[in-house]
Amino acid sequence: MARPVWSGTLSFGLLNIPVSLMTGERKTDISFRMLDARNNARVRYERVNAETGEEVPWKDIVKAYEYDKGSYVVLEQEDIASAAPESHDAIEVEAFVEAGSIDPRYFEKPYVLVPAKKAEKGYVLLRDALEKTGRIGIARVVIRTREHLCAVMPYGKALLLLMMRYPQELVELEEYNIPEGDRGDYRITAKELAFSEQLIDTMSGDWDPAEYRDEFRERLHKVINDRMKADGVVRHAPEAEAEVAEGAATNVVDFMSLLQRSIDRNKRTPAKKAAPAKKAARKATKKAAAKKSPAKKATKKAAARKRA
């Protein structure tokens, strides 16, 4: 069984649904290893110092940002951690939008949201509500140290999570030489347009993904299999997979109460103003904690002196 990419909760309003994030795609690319033709030994990639030519051990490698050609600023692990988002265990839905209102260029990679045991009620509730309203949830999720924009949408009996690109990751179409005029500016006749429409009609049909195959990969697999039969195969024992812990139960939650409170909260406070308020509260909490910590240290030192 596949391992989850991430485990946590899917939250909207005051409802939290324990879920696991499972990959929604299967890699079909054929990868190759580099071997030395003289004895078929693997060729390794070495971490080599560009000036001395010596191999660098992992403990001596640091991360740096190249802000100019040949000029770097070294970042400590604490620097990177300080920029990481606070929430690592929740997919927080911030808004619901019309399913067809998002430019398809924003969608990047599919995952499947799988509910934990006894979390099915909240999962089905959100799935059916999204299906009935024709909306999808726009959320954020932190995987490892990076925060991703994502969309939660129903698909059949499942909830999908689609990773999204941020606006700054898209290339503006104006950067390319795109024809902007009407078809008359390009001397396209009514007859040419009519024939094009007719051709589209004759080639139209229902979408059936089973009709499309990666023929290059299939032919390459055949070549590999033929080579394996001719030259023999080296087999390795498969690695054992670790067991995945079960999530928390949520079917006992009073969904009606949480939904009503979430609706009342959104009526009182606009969604756009809620986010800054949360950030301000977090900063205030951090400052208060920082002020208390010196006092705690002083108390510990005084206690140590008394014992001495």
C-alpha positions in Angstrom: 0.0 0.0 0.0 1.2 3.5 -0.8 2.5 5.7 2.0 0.8 9.0 2.7 2.6 12.1 1.5 1.2 14.0 4.5 -1.2 13.4 7.4 -3.2 16.0 9.3 -6.6 17.6 9.3 -8.8 19.2 6.6 -10.5 22.2 8.2 -13.2 24.6 7.1 -14.9 26.8 9.6 -14.7 25.0 12.9 -14.9 21.5 11.4 -11.7 19.3 11.3 -11.5 16.1 9.4 -8.5 13.9 9.9 -7.1 12.9 6.5 -4.1 11.5 4.7 -2.7 13.0 1.5 -2.1 10.2 -1.0 -0.5 10.7 -4.4 -3.0 11.0 -7.3 -0.6 10.3 -10.1 1.6 7.4 -11.1 5.0 8.1 -12.6 5.5 6.3 -15.8 8.8 7.7 -17.0 11.6 5.2 -17.5 14.7 6.3 -15.6 18.2 5.2 -16.4 21.4 4.7 -14.3 24.8 5.6 -15.5 27.3 2.8 -15.6 31.0 2.5 -16.5 31.2 0.7 -19.8 34.4 -1.0 -18.8 33.0 -3.1 -15.9 29.3 -2.0 -15.7 29.8 -0.4 -12.2 27.5 2.4 -11.2 28.8 6.0 -11.7 28.1 8.0 -8.6 27.5 11.7 -8.3 30.1 13.2 -5.9 29.8 16.4 -3.8 33.1 18.0 -4.9 34.6 21.3 -3.9 34.9 23.4 -7.1 38.2 24.9 -6.0 40.1 22.0 -4.3 38.5 19.1 -6.2 38.0 17.2 -2.9 34.8 15.4 -1.9 32.8 17.4 0.7 31.1 15.5 3.5 27.4 16.2 4.2 28.2 17.8 7.7 30.2 20.5 6.0 27.6 21.5 3.4 25.5 24.6 4.1 22.7 26.2 2.1 23.3 29.6 0.5 21.4 32.0 -1.8 23.2 33.4 -4.8 22.0 37.0 -4.9 24.5 37.9 -7.6 26.8 36.0 -9.9 29.4 34.4 -7.6 28.1 36.2 -4.5 26.3 34.2 -1.8 24.6 34.7 1.6 24.8 31.6 3.8 21.6 30.6 5.6 21.5 28.7 8.9 18.8 26.1 9.6 17.2 28.5 12.0 16.9 31.2 9.3 14.9 28.8 7.1 12.8 27.6 10.0 11.9 31.2 11.0 10.4 31.8 7.5 8.4 28.5 7.5 4.7 28.8 8.2 3.4 27.9 11.7 0.7 25.4 10.8 2.0 22.0 9.5 -0.8 19.7 10.4 -3.9 21.3 8.8 -5.2 22.0 5.3 -7.0 25.2 6.1 -9.8 26.1 3.6 -9.9 29.9 3.4 -12.7 30.4 0.8 -15.1 28.6 -1.5 -15.3 29.7 -5.2 -17.2 28.6 -8.3 -15.5 25.5 -9.8 -15.2 27.0 -13.3 -13.9 30.4 -12.2 -10.2 29.4 -11.9 -7.8 29.6 -14.8 -6.6 26.0 -15.6 -3.0 27.2 -15.6 -3.1 27.5 -11.8 -3.7 23.7 -11.3 -0.5 21.7 -11.0 -0.6 18.3 -9.3 -3.4 16.0 -8.1 -3.6 14.2 -4.7 -6.4 12.1 -3.1 -7.6 13.0 0.3 -8.3 9.8 2.3 -10.3 10.1 5.6 -9.0 8.5 8.8 -11.1 5.8 10.4 -14.3 7.1 12.0 -13.8 10.5 10.1 -16.1 9.4 7.2 -19.1 11.6 8.2 -17.2 14.9 8.0 -15.6 13.8 4.7 -18.9 12.9 3.1 -20.5 16.0 4.4 -17.9 18.3 2.8 -17.8 16.2 -0.4 -21.6 16.3 -1.0 -21.9 20.0 0.0 -19.2 21.0 -2.5 -20.9 18.8 -5.2 -24.3 20.4 -4.5 -23.1 24.0 -4.5 -20.7 23.6 -7.5 -17.9 25.1 -5.5 -14.3 24.2 -4.6 -12.3 25.1 -1.5 -9.2 27.2 -1.8 -6.7 26.3 0.9 -3.1 26.2 2.1 -1.1 23.2 3.2 2.5 23.0 4.5 4.4 19.9 3.3 7.8 19.7 4.9 8.8 23.4 5.2 7.0 24.8 2.1 3.6 26.3 2.1 1.4 25.4 -1.0 -1.7 26.9 -2.4 -4.2 24.2 -3.2 -7.8 23.4 -4.1 -10.1 20.9 -2.5 -12.8 19.5 -4.9 -15.1 16.6 -5.2 -14.5 13.9 -7.8 -16.9 10.9 -7.8 -16.9 9.6 -4.2 -13.5 11.2 -3.4 -12.2 14.5 -2.4 -9.2 15.6 -4.4 -6.5 18.1 -3.4 -4.9 19.9 -6.4 -1.7 21.7 -5.8 -1.9 25.2 -7.4 0.6 27.7 -8.6 0.8 31.2 -7.2 0.0 34.1 -9.6 3.7 35.1 -9.7 4.6 31.7 -11.0 2.6 32.2 -14.2 4.1 33.9 -17.2 2.0 36.8 -18.5 0.6 36.0 -21.9 1.6 39.6 -23.0 5.2 38.5 -22.9 4.6 36.4 -26.0 3.7 37.3 -29.6 0.0 36.2 -29.4 -2.2 37.3 -32.4 -4.7 39.7 -30.9 -6.7 40.9 -33.9 -10.0 39.5 -35.3 -10.0 36.8 -37.9 -10.6 39.4 -40.6 -7.2 40.9 -39.8 -5.7 37.6 -40.9 -7.8 37.2 -44.0 -9.7 34.2 -42.7 -12.8 33.7 -44.8 -16.3 32.5 -43.7 -15.8 29.4 -45.7 -12.5 28.5 -44.0 -14.1 29.0 -40.6 -17.1 26.9 -41.6 -14.9 24.0 -42.8 -12.8 24.2 -39.6 -16.0 23.9 -37.5 -17.2 21.0 -39.6 -13.8 19.2 -39.1 -14.1 19.8 -35.3 -17.6 18.3 -35.4 -16.5 15.2 -37.3 -13.6 14.6 -34.8 -15.7 15.3 -31.7 -16.6 12.6 -29.2 -16.7 11.7 -25.5 -13.5 11.9 -23.4 -12.2 8.4 -22.9 -8.7 8.4 -21.3 -8.3 4.7 -22.0 -7.9 5.5 -25.7 -4.6 7.4 -25.0 -1.4 5.5 -24.3 2.2 6.5 -23.9 3.4 4.5 -27.0 7.0 5.5 -26.7 7.1 4.1 -23.1 5.5 0.9 -24.2 8.0 0.4 -27.1 10.9 1.2 -24.8 9.6 -1.3 -22.2 9.6 -3.9 -25.0 13.2 -3.1 -25.8 14.1 -3.4 -22.1 12.3 -6.7 -21.7 14.1 -8.1 -24.8 17.4 -7.0 -23.5 16.7 -8.6 -20.1 15.9 -11.9 -21.7 19.1 -11.8 -23.7 21.5 -10.6 -21.0 19.8 -11.7 -17.7 18.5 -9.8 -14.7 19.9 -8.7 -11.4 17.2 -8.8 -8.6 17.2 -7.0 -5.3 15.0 -7.7 -2.3 12.1 -5.1 -1.9 12.3 -2.7 1.0 9.7 -3.2 3.9 7.1 -0.5 4.3 6.4 1.1 7.6 2.9 0.9 9.0 0.8 4.1 8.9 -0.8 5.3 12.2 -4.5 5.6 12.3 -6.1 9.1 12.6 -8.4 10.4 15.3 -12.1 9.7 15.4 -14.5 12.6 14.4 -17.9 11.0 13.9 -18.9 12.0 17.5 -18.6 15.7 16.7 -21.7 17.8 16.7 -21.5 19.0 13.1 -24.6 21.1 13.2 -23.3 23.2 16.1 -19.9 23.7 14.5 -21.5 24.6 11.1 -23.8 27.1 12.8 -21.0 28.7 14.7 -18.8 28.9 11.6 -21.6 30.6 9.7 -22.2 33.1 12.5 -18.5 33.9 12.7 -18.2 34.6 9.0 -21.3 36.8 9.1 -19.7 38.9 11.9 -16.2 39.1 10.5 -15.4 39.3 6.7 -13.0 36.5 5.6 -10.4 39.0 4.4 -10.1 40.8 7.7 -10.0 37.5 9.7 -6.5 36.5 8.5 -4.6 39.7 9.7 -6.4 39.4 13.0 -5.1 35.9 13.5 -1.6 36.9 12.6 -1.7 39.8 15.1 -2.9 37.5 17.8 -0.1 35.0 17.1 2.5 37.8 17.2 1.1 39.1 20.5 1.2 35.6 22.0 4.8 35.1 20.8 5.8 38.5 22.3 4.2 37.6 25.6 5.9 34.3 25.7 9.3 36.0 25.0 8.8 38.4 27.9 7.9 35.6 30.3 10.9 33.3 29.3 13.6 35.6 30.9 11.6 35.6 34.2 11.4 31.8 34.2 15.2 31.6 33.7 15.8 34.1 36.5 13.6 32.0 38.9 15.5 28.8 38.0 18.8 30.5 38.7 17.6 31.9 42.0 16.4 28.4 43.0 19.8 26.9 42.1 21.6 29.5 44.3 19.4 28.6 47.3 20.1 24.9 46.8 23.9 25.7 46.7 
